Amino acid sequence: MSKKKPLPEIPIEADIESLTHDGRGLTHVEGKAVFVHGALPGERVRFRYTRLQKRYDEATVTEVLVAAPDRVAPRCPHFGVCGGCSLQHLDPGAQIGMKQEILKDVLTRIGKVAPETWLTPLAAGHWGYRRKARLGAKWVQKRGRVLVGFRERSASFIADLTRCETLHPTVGERIPAISDLLQNLSIRDQIPQVEVAMGDGPCVLIFRVLAAPSASDLGLFQAFAEAQGLHVYLQEGGPETIRPLPGQGVELGFDLPAHGVHLDFLPTDFTQVNLELNRLMVDQALDLLEVQQEDRVLDLFCGLGNFTLPLARRAGQVLGVEGDAGLVDRARANARRNAIANAEFLTADLYRDPAASGGTAPWGAGVFDKALLDPPRSGAWEVLDLLPAAGVRRLVYVSCYPSTLARDADRLVNGLGYRLVAAGAMDMFPQTAHVESMALFELPRRRG
């Protein structure tokens, strides 16, 4: 069995050439790529190796010799250890510019397409924006306490946080209080995670418990909730076991004020983490679609109706399709709550190609003028070929992963004949390298 090559002990000095898609600086040493945490393009740095690989190496900055103009002091004292953020050392304006460049690169390289127009990148608040999160928790005997936070960078350990600058302050400033609560429980070593769910109002914390809490534990949970103004839920098994403590149940929801829409959701439902950016995103999507009163609009991967119900305010008819039956139920309830009668919802597996089994899409009989797609990271490949057949001539694609957007854009443009009219990045996760984006496609009308 071969031994691992020891890491060089002497720091290396190098110039950083560019920024990778995960927010690390890229340099080359003797022709081999080195990905350097904490380095920015144009900088000269000293770094130490952290991992040696066959094709590339990894490293972390020990000293910045010549700083980039966009370098800023990280706001969080845990930056560099906690894996929740990777770009706090880069000016927020430069962060969204970097994300726009990443989008350009993948559309060109993977999609072999370029938009006719680049949209101005969307950005909202840079701090305290996260209203959905999953935090790890672990009793560490050597430290004599429970750690609560995100995982450490490139490690499975829980980062020892005293606060989090990207979580909404309701939670981000209460991490020590959460740690103290868990520390005093009889089952402190049986709680591996805490989920955060928050809309415009109350905040819910869901504690995953692997052993039944004692009566004393339940009393501590209750006292914590009342003292901190939070709502405590416990999860003893799968998602179906999530229950609030007595008197702790609460309705979660958020407003889309530009469209006169309020959406309620359950703590475990998918919602966007950045509420202010979500509002900007919905506004831009509707503006790009140019929805008219006579339009029939198809909304695929519709979830709770985040886009569907605002679309219904402008369109003649909207059909939302979603694979999660529970989300469809909530979408229908949200439509009723908002007195929207021209939105229908359908449960369907959007990753199952109906043509493969000789069938048609459940919406195949309909004729739609426009469509909106908001798929998960895996993209929307299985439904793309069905769009022209459904009559869709104008399409907005909201993406949370640029590589699958680029793949799907290749199919839409180079395979199905759509034009890529516009595209732009969105900073849904400031201080991280995560890239969200939006693209507008249009199918030219045939002459004659």
N, C-alpha and C positions, 0 to 999 in steps of 0.2 A: 504494500500500500504506500503510495507516494506521499511525502510530507508536503504541506502547504509551504509555498515560498514565503519567507519572512518579509514583513513590511519594511521598506526603507525607513531608517530612523532620522536621517537628515532631511529637513524641510527643502522642498523644491521651489524654485522661483520660476514663474512663467507668465506669459501674457494670455489673457482670456480672449478667445476669438469670437464667441457667440454664446447665446443662451439656448439651452435645450428646451424641449417641450415640457419638461417637468421642473423647470426653473433652476437648473444647475448651469454653471459656467462650463464651457468646453474649451480645452486646450489640447495640445499634442506634445508628448515628450518622446523623443526619438521615434517619431512617426506613429506612436500609439495614442489613441484617444484617451483623455482623462476627463471625467465628469467631476467638477469641483463644486461642492455645496458652499453657498455663501459668496460666490464670485459672480461678477457682472461683466458684460462685454466691454472691452477697452481698458480693463484694469490690469495692472501688474500686481501679482500677489505671491505670497509664499503659502504653500499648502503642505499638508502631510497626507500620505496615503492611508486609506481606511479599508480598501479591498482591492485585491489584484485578480483580474479575470484574464481569460485567454485573449479576448478581442478588445477589451478596454479595461481601464482601471477607474477606481473611485477615490475621491479625496475630499478634504474639507479645508477651508481657508484657516490659516493661523495668523496671517498678517496681510493687510492691504497696503501695498507700497505706493501705488498710484490709483486713486479712486475714480470711478466713473462719475460724470456730472449728475447722474440720476440716483446715486447712492444716498440713502437717508439712514438715520439711526433707527433701528427697530424699536417699536413702541413697547413690545412685550419683553420682560426679562427672561422669559423661557424660550425665546426664539433661538433656533439652532439646536435645541434639545427636543422640544415638542414637535411632533410630526404634523400638527394641525395646519401649520403655515409654512410656506417656502419662499415668500417674496417680500417679507416685511422690510428688507434692506433696499428695496427698489421703490422709488417714488410712485404713488398710485396712478398718476397720469401715464407714466412710462409702463406700468403694468398692463393697462388696457391696450396701450400701443403695441406691446409685445404680443398680446393675445390676438390682435388684429393681424400681425405678421404671421403668427402660427396658422391662423385660418387661411391666409393667402397661400402659404406654403403647401398645406395639405390639399387645398382645392386644385392647385397647379400640379403637384407631384402625384397625388393619388387619383384625383378626379379628372385631371386633364381638362379643366374648365377654368374660366375666369369670369366674374360678374361684369356686366356692362357698367354698373355703378357700385361704388363702395359706400355702404351706409356708415354714418357716424357711429362709432362704438357707443353702446349704452352703458352707463355707470351711475350708481347711486352712492349711498354712504359706504365708507371704507371700513368702519369699525362698528362693533356691536350689532351686526346685521343678522347673525345666524339665529333663527327661531326654530330650527329643527336640527338635532344633533344626537349622536350616540356616544356617550362617554364611557370609558372603561373605569372599573373600580377594582381595587385589589388590596387585601390586607397583607402588608409586608412586615413580617415579624422582626426582621433586623432593624427596621426603622421604628417599629412600635406604633404604627398607625396605618390608616387606610389612605391610599392614594386614589385620587379621582382626576381624570383628565383624558386627553387623547393619547394615543400611542407615541412613544418616542420615535424620532426619525430613524428609519432603517432598523428598527428593533421592535420586539413584541412587548417590551416593558411599558407600564403606564408612566407617563411623564408626571413629575411631581410639581403640580401647578398650585399657585396661590391665587391666580385669577386667569381669565381668558379674555383677550381684547376683541376677538371676533364674535364670540357668543353675545347675545343680547345681555345687557348689564343685569337684568333680572336674574340670570343664571351665572353669567361670567364673573360677577362680583361675589357670588355666594359659594364658590367652590370650597373654601375652607369650612363653611357651615355644613355643606353636604358631607364632607370628609368627617367632621366631628360627629355628625349624626350616625354615620355608619360605624365609626369607631366605638360607639357606646352600645351597639346592638349585640345581642348574644350570637347572632348569625353574621357577624361582620366579615367572616371568611367565606360566606355563601352568597355574596351579592357581586356578580361580575360586571354589571353594566347599569347605566342610568340613561334613559332616553329623555330628550327634551322635546316638547311640542308646545308651540305658542303661535297664536295669530295676532290680532290687534289688541287683545285684552289679556285674559288670564294665562298663566304658564302652568303646564302639567309636567311633572317628573314621574317617569315610570321606572320603578326599581325592579329589576329582575332578581327574584329570590329563588335560590336552589334548595332552601329548607324552610319549613313553616316558621314564620315569626312567632315569638312568644307574646303573651299578653303585654308584657313590659315593652317589648319591641314595638308593638302596635301603638302603645301609648307614646313612645318616643317619636314615631312617625307622625302621629297626630299633633303632638306639641310642636314639632319642627314645621309642619305645614302652617299652623296657625301663627307661629312666631315670624316666619319668613314671608307669609302672604303667597305661598305656592300651593298647588294642588297635587296631592300624592296619590299615585296609583301603584298597585303591586301586580307583578306578573309571575305566576308560579309555574307556568308551562308555556304552551304555544300562545300566539296572539289572542286566541279566543279566551284565554284565562285572565286577561287584563281587567282589573276591577279597581274602582276608586275606593279609598277608605271611606267609612261612613261619613256622610256630609261633605265629601271632597269632590264629588262629581260636578263637572262644569261643562258648559258648551263652549267649544272653540270655534272661531270664525274670523274672517277678514273681509274688508270692504274693497271693492273696485269702484271708487267714487266717481270716476269719469264716466262710468257706464251704469250707475245706479244699481249695482249688484252687490249682494252680500252672500258669501259662501260659508256654510258651516262644515266642519270636518271632525272626524274622530282623531284621537291622539296618534293612532297608528297609520292614518291615511297619508298618502303622498301629497305633500304641498311643497312649494318652492321655499328654500331656506331664507331667501332675501326678499322680504315683502315689498320694499320700495322698488327694487329692480323688477320684480314681477309686475308691478303696476305699469312701469314704463314699457315692459315687454309686451303686455297685452295691448296697450295703446298703439305701439308701433306695428304689431301684427295686423290689427284691424285697419290701420291706415294703409298698409301695403296691399291688403286684399281689396281695398276700395269697394266694400260691400254696399250693394244697393238694395232698396226695398223689395225688388222683385227676385232677388237672388235666392237660390237654394244652395246651402253651404254644408259641406261634409267635414266633420271634425273627428279625425282618427287619433286614438290614444287620448281620449278626452278627459279621463280622470273624473274629478268632481264637477267639471263644467267651467274650469278657469277661463277658457276661451269661448266655450259654447254659449254661455249665457250672455256675455257681452256681444257676441256675434248676433245672437237672437234679437238684441235691441235694434239692430240695423237691418237684418235680413228678413226675407219673407218666411223662410223655413230653414231650420238647422237640424242636422242629425249628428248626434255624438255617439261614437262607437268606442268601446273600452272592454278589455278582457277581464277585468276584475268586477264581478257582479256586485260586490259591496259598494264599490265606488259608483257604479251605475245607479244603485239605489239612492246613494247620497246625492248624486247629480239630479235625479228626478225630484227628490225632496227640495233641493235648492231651487229648481225651476218653479216648483209650486210656491215656495216661500217668497220668491221674487215676482210672483204673478206673471210668469213667462209661459205662454201657452203655445208658442211656435217653435219650441225645442223638444225634440224626441231623443230618447237614448236607447241604445241597443248593446247587449252583451255579446261579444264575439271574440274569438281567438285571432288576433291580427298577425300571429306568426305561423299560422297554418294556411298554406297556399290552397285555396279551394279548388283550383284547376287540377291539382295533383290527385284529387279524389273524384274528379269529374263533375264537381259542383261549381257554383258561382258564389261570389261574395254576397253576404246577407244584404248589402245595400245595392247589389248589382242591378236590380230592377229600377233603381232611381236614377234620375238625371240631375247632376249637380253642376252648377256654374263654377264654383270655387271650393277650395279645400284648405284645411289647415292640418298639419301633422306635427305632433309633439311626442316623438317616441323616446324610449329609454336609450341607454348607451348603444345597444345592439342595432339601432337604426330601424328603418322602415322598409327594408328590401322586399319583403313578401307582398306588400300592397302596391308597390310602385306601378306595375304593369296594369293594375286594375283602374288606375286613375283616368287615363285617356278614354277607356271604355265607358267610364261613368260620366263622361262629358266634362271633366274638370279642365278648365283652360287657364285658371290662375291659381297658384298654389303657394302657400307660405309654409316653410319647413323650419321648425324650431328644434335646435339640436343641442344636446349636452355632451357631445363627443365629436370633434371635428373630423376624425378619420372616417367614421361611418357616414357623416354628412357628405364627405367628399366621394366616398364610394357610391352613395345613392345619387349624388349630383351627376356623376359620370353616366349612370343608367338613365336618369331623366333627360339629360341633354344629348348625350352621344348615342343613346339607344332609343329614346321615346320621342325626341324632337322638341323638347321644351327649351326655351331660352332661360339662361340664368340672368335674370334682370338685375338683381341686387343681392348683396350679402354684407354682413357685418358682425363683429364680435359683441358679446355682452358680458359684463363683469358680474356674474351672479355670485362668485366666490372671491372677493378681493383678498389680497395677501396670499393667495394660492395660485398655482399654475393651471388650475382648472379653467377650461375654455368652453363657454356656451356661445351659441351664435344663432343667427336667423338668416334665411335665404328666401328670395322671391323668385319663383319660376313662372313662366307663361308659355302657353302653347300657341304658336302663331296660327291664325286662321288660314285655311287653304283657299287658294284662289280658284275661281271658276265654279 
